[in-house]
Amino acid sequence: MDPQTVQIGLTLKWLLTIAWLLPLLGFVVELIGGGWVWGRYSKNAAYLSVICIVTGFVCSFAALMTWGGHTQWSALKDHGAAHGDAHGTAPAHADPAGAHGEAKPAAAAHAHDDHAKPDAHAAKDGAAKKDDHAKKDDHGKKDDHAKKEEPAKHDDHAHPATVAAADHGHAAGEHGHGGAHHSAPKVVFTGLFYRLAQFGSLDISLSYYIDSLTLVMFTMVTFIASCIHIFAIGYMSEELTDNYADHQVHTSHGHLHRPGRFHRFFSFLSLFCFSMLGLVLAGNIFQVFIFWELVGVCSYFLIGFYTERKSASNAANKAFIMNRVGDFGFLIGLMIVWTWFGNFQFGDLPANGQTQPGLFSMVRGNDGQMKLHVPESGKAEVVFKNQDNHIQTTANGEQRTIPYWLLVAAGLGVFGGCIGKSAQFPLQTWLPDAMEGPTPVSALVHSATMVAAGVYLVGRFYPMFTPEVLLVIAYIGAITLFLAATIAVVATDIKKVLAYSTISQLGYMMLGLGLGGWAAGLFHLITHAFFKSLMFLASGSVIYGCHHVQEMPQMGGLRRKMPITAYTMLVGVIAIAGLAIPYVTLPGGDPIAFSGYHSKDAIVATALTYMKLNGHYLLFFLPLAGAGITAFYMFRLWFYTFAGEPRDKEVYDHAHESPWVMVGPLVVLSFFAAFCAFGGEGGILFKLLLDSEPSNVAGGYVAQTEYLGQGLLNLKLPGHAAIHANHAQAGTLALIVAFAGAACAYVVYGARWVNAGEIKAQFSGLHRFLVNKWGFDEFYDMLFVRPTHVVAGWCSAIDRVVFDGFLHATARAAVKVSDWDRKFDETIVDGAVNTVGIWTFAIGRSLSVVQTGRMRNYVMFIAVGLLSIFALLIMFFPN
């Protein structure tokens, strides 16, 4: 590897490490100095927290610019050209060496050049030709291709920052219809921070994995967290006191009064950001799990920040427990990976003087394709590869494999953790209750940290997922997005509307990932982070301006009192609704639209293509319907809150615009909510994400027919070219339903031509069902909580009757024995001792008669005594 590439890798490593560790430094300093040194009236904790996270953003952005400069922004050039020619002549490939220096191994270079033919990239073959081509690769060309040019030994992995190239540029050649992907190999920097322990091939370490997805996520998380930190300085200012009155907690002496917790809030916020950034930077799945749990702990602290409120305490417990349910599946996946792979690393790392292939290389090699074979047992197995596509063998010369069904189980297990973290069906019920935390926490949880972690992990672990796992992911996402959207239609708490909206949008992301739209799902993750953080902060501004009123039926007409909040939130509403100006395009051919239009369209187009290839009609019609419902409930929120006449005069009279420390971040976020996805799938953001796309995605996937019936489903994942062909149709349908939803919201809540109360009365049963959140809480209460209470009652009864009864009987017996012992001691032992004492005392008292104190009496007694003794001697001893 050339020294410049090594230096770039080290630079990226330390820039991101600084961005990662700065919030931890802030947490430690705030924890130590917040209450004792600075005092409760000081904002120093907030300022330090803001400085740490803003500096982290500067470092993250600098790392992104450094990476772009090193690669000469080849991701932007190649992606754009390839996507633009998905249905035409393929563009000439850029020289990877020119873009990446010497980062490309020989095998990768050969593979890239071998597949760099225009006809291979522009082909639009049908499923049969694609399948035939895939068979050839699996049964012949892969091994021959790997033997044609043995990679020269290099020391890429001997450096702290390593480069793994060649994840892209193969899929089109493998499948014959990729087209829409860039030609330059993907650059990934991997390495170790610290090796904790090593057991054979299992390496327990702190490592890093840096690609364009890591850099984009770091930049997004630190930027949004910076805006939220600044907003929180104003929102949490009420905590700057020694006597904070919590009006939602009542005691026998009135409202609860407690010391303010301003510094504690910002210390938890800093720890939250540290945890999320550590999760994104992690280079192995075990390290991800560590920060995964730390993110959960931070959410517990912040959701239950108002711990004296019973609702907040319950919400924190609910979030923590339901996430542990999902994490049980995560642990199962980890155990399967440990047992069969003996490796946790994502990328290739040096070990014992050799390069140890990571999980992605073991499952897919550098060509992105799984190699299957059917042993005598008759069940398909996945053959392990190494980084140069050679098959791994054991000491006995046998192929290293994992049963296909176990790889499916591992994928489902890891996704189980993502279900809990990203609040997907059936573990979605904790997220709306999490609104009990302060609004800045809600903004951070719902946009850039906790719930984003589940989607990010699905994207990062994507090469390990089989098509069967992806189908499960897609259905979970589709069910979740529709279910949550319907509940949001009837919610009246402004924050809970946004909470159900988040669940629904997370379902869209999971759907896109499950259908093979890797970049589309993560594209929506980034755009959603901007407009959802904007809307949560805007809702916080409303709550702050209305003195903690959260119910929309008490609002109305607030745009006259809070114009900046109203119109910045409108930007977020338009973005999430996915609206665009029809028949009007920009000079580049892109529609005039905000970010949500582009990312949601990419997912709907993927869903339409998947439906045409495989059926599964719900996977298209549910997100299409969800697009209309989303537009309806988001415009309902805006009209309910900001339009029309005030519904509660007292609330309206006391409402006011928030200070600039709060509305400033709204203005900044509204800009990015509108334009972060500018150019759509030909824009900068999408291209940056696409640069990290696993190589098996671009060309699509067709199940190999010879393995059907061996645990594999007959599934086809759409490639870029196929999705692009359906993009216009899907976009038109999505735009129609979005406009329909927005129009319905205007008719009912904007112009009020239709009485919402009459609709509610006519559909009272459906309304109660939706207000009851589809009965999930009651169902879980009946299925888990009540049986637990019954079992706990039995255990309590056994403890009370059996164990306590035995202990109490033993205690009573001991009391009786001690009582008898006391009586024996008092009567016999003490009686005998006392009797002797009494007798001795009596004798002593009787002798006091002769104790006269006169000398003559004593002389007389002596004389009498001597005479008496003499007389007795004579009497008894006469001789």
Summary of the structure (lengths in Angstrom):
residues: 879
radius of gyration: 37.4
end to end distance: 133.9
largest distance: 158.5
contacts: 3263
relative contact order: 0.09
helix: 67%
strand: 9%
